[in-house]
């Protein structure tokens, strides 16, 4: 498993490497003239949409915590949002945000089972919206796919992944005992391959699997059954969060005088965002920049597509990741963060008191 530091270094190297190649292969004198003449007010509008996206994501955490009969404010929601971006940036397939969020929620007084449910459902809401939006948008405007064979391939991949994802989610909720059995078979398979050395580890893994699946089902039902209005609010905020993020690219295009169709930019970003969840590099770094340049070529000339992909990543990802790094350093400390990244549970990790995590001066970071 990659250490936190190595994951961050790989993310930075891949991002800088991809950006350098993109700039070298796409930028020309016209690109520089367009950038120098960019409308500053539109750039501020793009930044404003990023800030609104942060607030919507923060509101999602607050709403889902209320649905779970807990209390998480908007300031703490912002901290959780930035931690998620940081965790996703340093792990393959953007899977590392959860442990940091669960840890902070635990130190805020939220039980681990509820913390897992809150963070998991937050992610599932995004997956749900994207899985509905993409086919609906294609039904209304199928000509969007005609611009790029690359985009057609991505859409096919996305549909397959969406189907598998929802089948798995439904399976876990309907047949939790079967999920436990499959998990235990996997553990025994690891033992057979000598990847798990002792019977004590096998027994501990079985106990952990039973406990976590039970907590997942219990807290999932609690979240849905006891807080329907708060859950609906979280769903609305999830839609607004995505719309704010997807509005950044049109503002950037308008800033440099490029024409655009809003529906086409939305679909392109929605497909691409879903694909990025399943890229094996830390934070999808490298692929996000190069793939973004290829996709954006369907929306604008190549001499603008590459640099626009880089600027788009700066607004929608790099800023949030930077804020996540600040939070990790100031609130958690690198040692605690490294332990969480390695899988140490919040109960085992010696950590600051709840008040240390929840103080407003920390949240401003």
HULINHU-V356440 format. One record per backbone hydrogen bond with DSSP energy under -1.0 kcal/mol. NH is the residue of the N-H (numbers start at 1). CO is the residue of the C=O. If there is no record, write none. Layout:
# HULINHU-V356440
NH;CO, NH;CO
This chain:
# HULINHU-V356440
7;3, 8;4, 9;5, 10;6, 11;7, 12;8, 13;9, 14;10, 15;11, 16;12, 17;13, 18;14, 19;15, 20;16, 21;17, 22;18, 23;19, 24;20, 25;21, 26;22, 27;23, 32;28, 33;29, 34;30, 35;31, 36;32, 37;33, 38;35, 39;255, 43;39, 44;40, 45;41, 46;42, 47;43, 48;44, 49;45, 50;46, 51;47, 52;48, 53;49, 54;50, 55;51, 56;52, 57;53, 58;54, 59;55, 60;56, 61;57, 62;58, 63;59, 64;60, 65;61, 66;62, 67;63, 68;64, 69;66, 70;65, 77;73, 78;74, 79;75, 80;76, 81;77, 82;78, 83;79, 84;80, 85;81, 86;82, 87;83, 88;84, 89;85, 90;86, 93;279, 94;91, 95;92, 101;97, 102;98, 103;99, 104;100, 105;101, 106;102, 107;103, 108;104, 109;106, 110;105, 115;111, 116;112, 117;113, 118;114, 119;115, 120;116, 121;117, 122;118, 123;119, 124;120, 125;121, 126;122, 127;123, 128;124, 129;125, 130;126, 131;127, 132;128, 133;129, 134;130, 136;132, 137;133, 138;134, 139;135, 140;136, 141;137, 144;141, 145;142, 148;145, 152;148, 153;149, 154;150, 155;151, 156;152, 157;153, 158;154, 159;155, 160;156, 161;157, 162;158, 163;159, 164;160, 165;161, 166;162, 167;163, 168;164, 169;165, 170;166, 171;167, 172;168, 173;169, 174;170, 175;171, 179;175, 180;176, 181;177, 182;178, 183;179, 184;180, 185;181, 186;182, 187;183, 188;184, 189;185, 190;186, 191;187, 192;188, 193;189, 194;191, 195;190, 202;198, 203;199, 204;200, 205;201, 206;202, 207;203, 208;204, 209;205, 210;206, 211;207, 212;208, 213;209, 214;210, 215;211, 216;212, 217;213, 218;214, 219;215, 220;216, 221;217, 222;218, 223;219, 224;220, 225;221, 226;222, 231;227, 232;228, 233;229, 234;230, 235;231, 236;232, 237;233, 238;234, 239;235, 240;236, 241;237, 242;238, 243;239, 244;240, 245;241, 246;242, 247;243, 248;245, 251;247, 252;248, 253;249, 254;250, 255;251, 256;252, 257;254, 258;253, 265;261, 266;262, 267;263, 268;264, 269;265, 270;266, 271;267, 272;268, 273;269, 274;270, 275;271, 276;272, 278;275, 279;276, 283;88, 283;91, 284;281, 285;282, 287;285, 288;284, 290;286, 291;287, 292;288, 293;289, 294;290, 295;291, 296;292, 298;295, 299;296, 300;296, 304;301, 305;301, 306;302, 308;304, 309;305, 310;306, 311;307, 312;308, 313;309, 314;310, 315;311, 316;312, 317;313, 318;313, 319;314, 321;317, 322;318, 323;319, 324;320, 325;321, 326;322, 327;323, 328;324, 329;325, 330;326, 331;327, 332;327, 333;328, 337;333, 338;334, 339;335, 340;336, 341;337, 342;338, 343;340, 344;339, 349;345, 357;353, 358;354, 359;355, 363;359, 364;360, 365;362
